Amino acid sequence: MDLANTAFARARQLNVALSWTLLYLVSGLLVAQLQPSGSPCLWYPPIAIGIAFIHRTSIRFWPLVFVADFMVSLYQFEATDALVVSACTVIEIVGAVLALRRIRRNFGVADHRDLGWLALVCVGAAMAAATLGSSVIDVGWGGWLAWWFGDAASSVVLLPLILVLLENAAERRLATSSMPSNSEQATMLLVAVATSYATFGHMPLLPVSIQEALEALIFGPIIWAALRLGRRATCFAILLTAVSVVMFRWSAGSSAVGEPNLVHRDVLEMQLFLIALSIIGLALSLALDRERHARVEAESREAQLRQATEDLRTTSTRLTLGARAANVGVWDWNLDDNSLVWDDQVYAMYQIDRATTADKYQAWLQRLHPDDATRLLAEIDGAIARGEDVRSNFRVVLPNGDERYFNTHGIIQASAGGKATRIIGIDTT
C-alpha cells in the first residue's frame, strides 16, 4: 500500500511538473511569435513561470525548464547561443528559487518586506544571468541591459500574481472576504487596457506630446484596484497593464531594431517603467490590504465580544433565576475596606433598600441578631486566620421585628503574599 501511494504521489508530482513545463513552453513560444523580429526583448514572462514552477515543486525538475527554454530560444538564436541562453535562464531561475527559499520555505507576497525581498531577488538573479550570458554571447552593452531588466521586469510583474493565485484557500478567503463584485473587477480591467492604449498605443489623431502627458493615467486602474479590490485584483491589473503596454509597443515597432550594440533607451525606459509600476501598485495594495485585514479582524473580535457578552448575560440571568428559586444570595466582601457587593437576592433577603444604603457593611451589622453578631464575626476571623472556608449560621432581625435564620458559606481569596483580601460567598435561609 505504501509503495502504491508513493508511486501515485510521484506520478501526480510529475504530472504537475509537465503541466508547468507546457505552460512555460507555450508562453515562451507566444512571446517569440509576437515579438518583432530583431527587436530587443521587452520582457520574458516564462522566467516568472519557471521560478514559480521550481519553487512550488522541486529543483530536480530544472532539466524540464532547460529543455522548454531551449526549444523557445531556437526561434531567436543559433543552437550554440540557444544553449547558452537556456543555461543562463536555468541558473537564474534556480538561483532565485534558492534565494526565496532561504528567506522563507513557502515564500509569498504577504507584506512589504516580502515585496522588497522578491524585487531584490528577481533583479539580482536577472543581473547574474545577463552578465553570465553576455560574457559568452556578444550582445553589447545595450543587449546586456535589455536582458537584465527584461527578465527582472517579467519576474516582478508576473511572479507576485502567480504566488497570490497559489495561496491556500484560507488566505484567499481572507483576502477576498470584503471584496466588491466581479463586475467592478471586470470594469477595472477594461479601463486598464483602455488607459494602456491611450498612453502607449498608436493613435495618429492624438499628438505625441498629449499622449506622453497622459502616461500618468496608467496608474489609475492600479490605484483603483489597490483601493477597492485588494491584492489579487491589483496583481491582475498590473499584469494586464504590462501585457497591454508591451503589445502596443511591439505593434508600434522599436527604434532599436538591428542595433544590438546600442543602449536601447526606449526599451530600458519601458522595462524600468514596468518594474516601477508593479512595485508601486503592490506596495499600495499591501498597505491597504493590511488595513482591511485589521478592520476585518477587529470587526470579528467585536462580534465575538458581543456574543460573549450576550452569553454571559444569558448565563447571569439563568443563575439569578436559579438563586431566586433556591432563595440564595451571592455576596463579595472586600476585606481591605469592608466594602460589599450584593446581588438583588441579598438585598431582598435582608430587606435592605439598595437606593438608600451607602454603607452595606454597616447595614449588614445592624441586621445581625445581637446574640449572634459577636460569635459570627469571631468565626469569620478564625476562618481567615486558618485560611479555611467560612461556614456558619446566624439570625437576622428584620425591620418588622421578625427573626430569620441564615446559613452562610464563603471562600477566602488571598494575595500572592498569603494575606486574605476578599471573601466570596452565599447566604441561604
ZISULVEN-V685687 format. One record per residue. N is the residue number from 1. RES is the residue in three letters. PHI is phi in radians with two decimals (NA if undefined). PSI is psi in whole degrees, -180 to 180 (* if undefined). Layout:
n/res/phi/psi
N/RES/PHI/PSI
N/RES/PHI/PSI
This chain:
n/res/phi/psi
1/MET/NA/-44
2/ASP/-1.10/-39
3/LEU/-1.13/-40
4/ALA/-1.15/-41
5/ASN/-1.13/-40
6/THR/-1.12/-43
7/ALA/-1.11/-41
8/PHE/-1.13/-42
9/ALA/-1.11/-41
10/ARG/-1.19/-40
11/ALA/-1.12/-39
12/ARG/-1.15/-41
13/GLN/-1.14/-39
14/LEU/-1.14/-38
15/ASN/-1.09/-42
16/VAL/-1.10/-43
17/ALA/-1.10/-41
18/LEU/-1.16/-35
19/SER/-1.12/-45
20/TRP/-1.06/-42
21/THR/-1.09/-42
22/LEU/-1.10/-42
23/LEU/-1.08/-42
24/TYR/-1.06/-47
25/LEU/-1.14/-45
26/VAL/-1.13/-45
27/SER/-1.13/-39
28/GLY/-1.14/-43
29/LEU/-1.15/-35
30/LEU/-1.12/-43
31/VAL/-1.12/-42
32/ALA/-1.10/-35
33/GLN/-1.32/-38
34/LEU/-1.46/-28
35/GLN/-1.22/131
36/PRO/-1.02/139
37/SER/-1.08/130
38/GLY/1.51/-8
39/SER/-1.56/149
40/PRO/-1.14/149
41/CYS/-1.33/118
42/LEU/-1.15/-44
43/TRP/-2.79/166
44/TYR/-2.43/85
45/PRO/-0.95/-30
46/PRO/-0.95/-25
47/ILE/-1.01/-49
48/ALA/-1.12/-40
49/ILE/-1.11/-41
50/GLY/-1.12/-42
51/ILE/-1.09/-46
52/ALA/-1.11/-41
53/PHE/-1.02/-56
54/ILE/-1.18/-36
55/HIS/-1.15/-37
56/ARG/-1.56/-13
57/THR/-2.02/-98
58/SER/-2.72/148
59/ILE/-1.14/-24
60/ARG/-1.15/-9
61/PHE/-1.56/10
62/TRP/-1.03/-32
63/PRO/-1.04/-32
64/LEU/-1.11/-41
65/VAL/-1.12/-42
66/PHE/-1.08/-46
67/VAL/-1.10/-46
68/ALA/-1.10/-43
69/ASP/-1.20/-35
70/PHE/-1.12/-40
71/MET/-1.10/-38
72/VAL/-1.23/-43
73/SER/-1.11/-28
74/LEU/-1.11/-20
75/TYR/-1.24/-22
76/GLN/-2.09/-21
77/PHE/-2.26/164
78/GLU/-1.19/163
79/ALA/-0.99/-43
80/THR/-1.12/-48
81/ASP/-1.12/-35
82/ALA/-1.10/-38
83/LEU/-1.09/-43
84/VAL/-1.12/-47
85/VAL/-1.05/-45
86/SER/-1.16/-39
87/ALA/-1.10/-43
88/CYS/-1.13/-38
89/THR/-1.10/-44
90/VAL/-1.11/-42
91/ILE/-1.07/-42
92/GLU/-1.08/-46
93/ILE/-1.16/-49
94/VAL/-1.12/-41
95/GLY/-1.08/-42
96/ALA/-1.12/-41
97/VAL/-1.12/-45
98/LEU/-1.07/-40
99/ALA/-1.16/-44
100/LEU/-1.13/-40
101/ARG/-1.19/-29
102/ARG/-1.13/-37
103/ILE/-1.24/-51
104/ARG/-2.78/136
105/ARG/-0.99/-54
106/ASN/-1.75/72
107/PHE/-1.19/139
108/GLY/-2.61/169
109/VAL/-1.73/88
110/ALA/-1.90/-22
111/ASP/-2.65/-178
112/HIS/-1.15/-33
113/ARG/-1.14/-42
114/ASP/-1.07/-43
115/LEU/-1.08/-42
116/GLY/-1.11/-44
117/TRP/-1.13/-41
118/LEU/-1.05/-47
119/ALA/-1.11/-42
120/LEU/-1.12/-44
121/VAL/-1.15/-45
122/CYS/-1.11/-45
123/VAL/-1.15/-42
124/GLY/-1.15/-44
125/ALA/-1.13/-40
126/ALA/-1.13/-41
127/MET/-1.12/-42
128/ALA/-1.10/-44
129/ALA/-1.14/-43
130/ALA/-1.13/-40
131/THR/-1.15/-44
132/LEU/-1.12/-44
133/GLY/-1.17/-39
134/SER/-1.20/-23
135/SER/-1.32/-17
136/VAL/-1.82/-43
137/ILE/-1.83/134
138/ASP/-1.41/95
139/VAL/-1.89/-5
140/GLY/1.38/171
141/TRP/-1.06/-46
142/GLY/-1.14/-39
143/GLY/-1.13/-37
144/TRP/-1.10/-45
145/LEU/-1.13/-42
146/ALA/-1.11/-40
147/TRP/-1.10/-49
148/TRP/-1.03/-59
149/PHE/-1.29/-26
150/GLY/-1.13/-47
151/ASP/-1.14/-42
152/ALA/-1.10/-44
153/ALA/-1.09/-40
154/SER/-1.06/-46
155/SER/-1.19/-44
156/VAL/-1.19/-32
157/VAL/-1.41/-47
158/LEU/-1.63/-37
159/LEU/-1.05/-41
160/PRO/-1.01/-40
161/LEU/-1.11/-44
162/ILE/-1.08/-44
163/LEU/-1.12/-38
164/VAL/-1.16/-41
165/LEU/-1.15/-26
166/LEU/-1.59/3
167/GLU/-1.09/158
168/ASN/-1.27/168
169/ALA/-1.08/-38
170/ALA/-1.12/-42
171/GLU/-1.16/-37
172/ARG/-1.16/-40
173/ARG/-1.10/-40
174/LEU/-1.14/-40
175/ALA/-1.25/-26
176/THR/-2.01/14
177/SER/-1.15/-28
178/SER/-2.23/28
179/MET/-1.43/148
180/PRO/-1.15/-176
181/SER/-1.26/164
182/ASN/-1.14/-28
183/SER/-1.11/-39
184/GLU/-1.18/-39
185/GLN/-1.13/-42
186/ALA/-1.11/-40
187/THR/-1.08/-43
188/MET/-1.06/-42
189/LEU/-1.16/-38
190/LEU/-1.11/-41
191/VAL/-1.12/-37
192/ALA/-1.07/-44
193/VAL/-1.13/-43
194/ALA/-1.10/-45
195/THR/-1.18/-35
196/SER/-1.10/-42
197/TYR/-1.19/-40
198/ALA/-1.15/-31
199/THR/-1.71/-29
200/PHE/-2.19/-5
201/GLY/-1.39/170
202/HIS/-1.54/104
203/MET/-2.15/93
204/PRO/-1.03/-32
205/LEU/-1.37/-11
206/LEU/-1.86/122
207/PRO/-1.01/147
208/VAL/-1.07/-39
209/SER/-1.07/-40
210/ILE/-1.21/-40
211/GLN/-1.12/-39
212/GLU/-1.17/-36
213/ALA/-1.18/-24
214/LEU/-1.51/0
215/GLU/-1.06/-30
216/ALA/-1.13/-22
217/LEU/-1.12/-20
218/ILE/-1.14/-21
219/PHE/-1.36/-14
220/GLY/-0.99/-56
221/PRO/-1.08/-33
222/ILE/-1.13/-45
223/ILE/-1.14/-40
224/TRP/-1.00/-49
225/ALA/-1.09/-41
226/ALA/-1.15/-40
227/LEU/-1.28/-38
228/ARG/-1.96/-31
229/LEU/-1.97/-12
230/GLY/1.66/178
231/ARG/-1.13/-42
232/ARG/-1.12/-47
233/ALA/-1.14/-34
234/THR/-1.12/-41
235/CYS/-1.08/-41
236/PHE/-1.10/-43
237/ALA/-1.10/-42
238/ILE/-1.10/-46
239/LEU/-1.12/-47
240/LEU/-1.12/-39
241/THR/-1.11/-45
242/ALA/-1.09/-45
243/VAL/-1.06/-44
244/SER/-1.10/-44
245/VAL/-1.08/-45
246/VAL/-1.12/-44
247/MET/-1.11/-43
248/PHE/-1.16/-36
249/ARG/-1.23/-40
250/TRP/-1.11/-38
251/SER/-1.17/-28
252/ALA/-1.47/-12
253/GLY/1.51/178
254/SER/-2.35/139
255/SER/-1.30/-10
256/ALA/-1.72/6
257/VAL/-1.06/131
258/GLY/1.38/8
259/GLU/-2.17/69
260/PRO/-1.18/-21
261/ASN/-1.63/4
262/LEU/-1.70/152
263/VAL/-1.35/113
264/HIS/-1.37/90
265/ARG/-1.07/-42
266/ASP/-1.17/-37
267/VAL/-1.17/-47
268/LEU/-1.10/-40
269/GLU/-1.08/-40
270/MET/-1.15/-43
271/GLN/-1.12/-45
272/LEU/-1.13/-36
273/PHE/-1.09/-43
274/LEU/-1.13/-40
275/ILE/-1.10/-47
276/ALA/-1.11/-41
277/LEU/-1.02/-45
278/SER/-1.17/-47
279/ILE/-1.15/-45
280/ILE/-1.13/-46
281/GLY/-1.10/-44
282/LEU/-1.20/-38
283/ALA/-1.07/-44
284/LEU/-1.11/-44
285/SER/-1.12/-42
286/LEU/-1.11/-40
287/ALA/-1.11/-45
288/LEU/-1.24/-35
289/ASP/-1.09/-41
290/ARG/-1.09/-40
291/GLU/-1.15/-41
292/ARG/-1.11/-44
293/HIS/-1.12/-40
294/ALA/-1.09/-39
295/ARG/-1.19/-41
296/VAL/-1.11/-43
297/GLU/-1.14/-39
298/ALA/-1.12/-42
299/GLU/-1.13/-38
300/SER/-1.14/-44
301/ARG/-1.12/-38
302/GLU/-1.12/-41
303/ALA/-1.13/-41
304/GLN/-1.12/-39
305/LEU/-1.15/-42
306/ARG/-1.09/-42
307/GLN/-1.14/-42
308/ALA/-1.11/-40
309/THR/-1.11/-42
310/GLU/-1.14/-41
311/ASP/-1.11/-41
312/LEU/-1.13/-40
313/ARG/-1.12/-42
314/THR/-1.11/-45
315/THR/-1.09/-43
316/SER/-1.07/-41
317/THR/-1.11/-43
318/ARG/-1.11/-43
319/LEU/-1.13/-39
320/THR/-1.10/-44
321/LEU/-1.10/-40
322/GLY/-1.14/-41
323/ALA/-1.13/-40
324/ARG/-1.14/-42
325/ALA/-1.12/-36
326/ALA/-1.60/0
327/ASN/1.00/52
328/VAL/-2.02/130
329/GLY/-1.93/137
330/VAL/-1.88/134
331/TRP/-2.39/159
332/ASP/-2.38/118
333/TRP/-1.95/115
334/ASN/-1.48/113
335/LEU/-1.33/-19
336/ASP/-1.23/-40
337/ASP/-2.17/10
338/ASN/0.99/30
339/SER/-1.53/146
340/LEU/-2.14/143
341/VAL/-2.07/123
342/TRP/-2.04/151
343/ASP/-1.54/176
344/ASP/-1.06/-32
345/GLN/-1.15/-36
346/VAL/-1.12/-45
347/TYR/-0.99/-44
348/ALA/-1.17/-40
349/MET/-1.15/-39
350/TYR/-1.56/-7
351/GLN/0.97/51
352/ILE/-1.93/135
353/ASP/-1.41/121
354/ARG/-1.08/-41
355/ALA/-1.19/-32
356/THR/-1.82/4
357/THR/-1.89/113
358/ALA/-1.62/-46
359/ASP/-1.79/96
360/LYS/-1.22/-31
361/TYR/-1.10/-47
362/GLN/-1.16/-37
363/ALA/-1.12/-37
364/TRP/-1.18/-44
365/LEU/-1.03/-38
366/GLN/-1.17/-26
367/ARG/-1.39/-23
368/LEU/-1.12/143
369/HIS/-1.17/134
370/PRO/-0.96/-32
371/ASP/-1.37/-16
372/ASP/-1.88/-16
373/ALA/-1.10/-49
374/THR/-1.09/-45
375/ARG/-1.08/-45
376/LEU/-1.08/-45
377/LEU/-1.14/-36
378/ALA/-1.17/-40
379/GLU/-1.13/-38
380/ILE/-1.14/-44
381/ASP/-1.08/-39
382/GLY/-1.15/-42
383/ALA/-1.10/-39
384/ILE/-1.12/-44
385/ALA/-1.12/-37
386/ARG/-1.50/-13
387/GLY/1.30/27
388/GLU/-1.83/165
389/ASP/-1.15/149
390/VAL/-1.50/121
391/ARG/-2.36/120
392/SER/-2.82/175
393/ASN/-2.42/154
394/PHE/-2.82/171
395/ARG/-1.92/151
396/VAL/-2.18/138
397/VAL/-1.75/115
398/LEU/-1.39/164
399/PRO/-0.97/-30
400/ASN/-1.51/5
401/GLY/1.63/-10
402/ASP/-1.24/149
403/GLU/-1.79/143
404/ARG/-2.33/136
405/TYR/-1.57/133
406/PHE/-2.10/145
407/ASN/-1.98/137
408/THR/-2.27/145
409/HIS/-2.48/120
410/GLY/-2.25/146
411/ILE/-1.88/126
412/ILE/-1.50/135
413/GLN/-1.99/136
414/ALA/-2.10/160
415/SER/-1.36/179
416/ALA/-1.08/-28
417/GLY/-1.45/-2
418/GLY/1.65/0
419/LYS/-1.42/133
420/ALA/-1.18/129
421/THR/-2.04/-26
422/ARG/-2.78/161
423/ILE/-2.27/129
424/ILE/-1.98/126
425/GLY/-2.70/-174
426/ILE/-2.33/152
427/ASP/-2.07/138
428/THR/-2.29/156
429/THR/-2.08/*
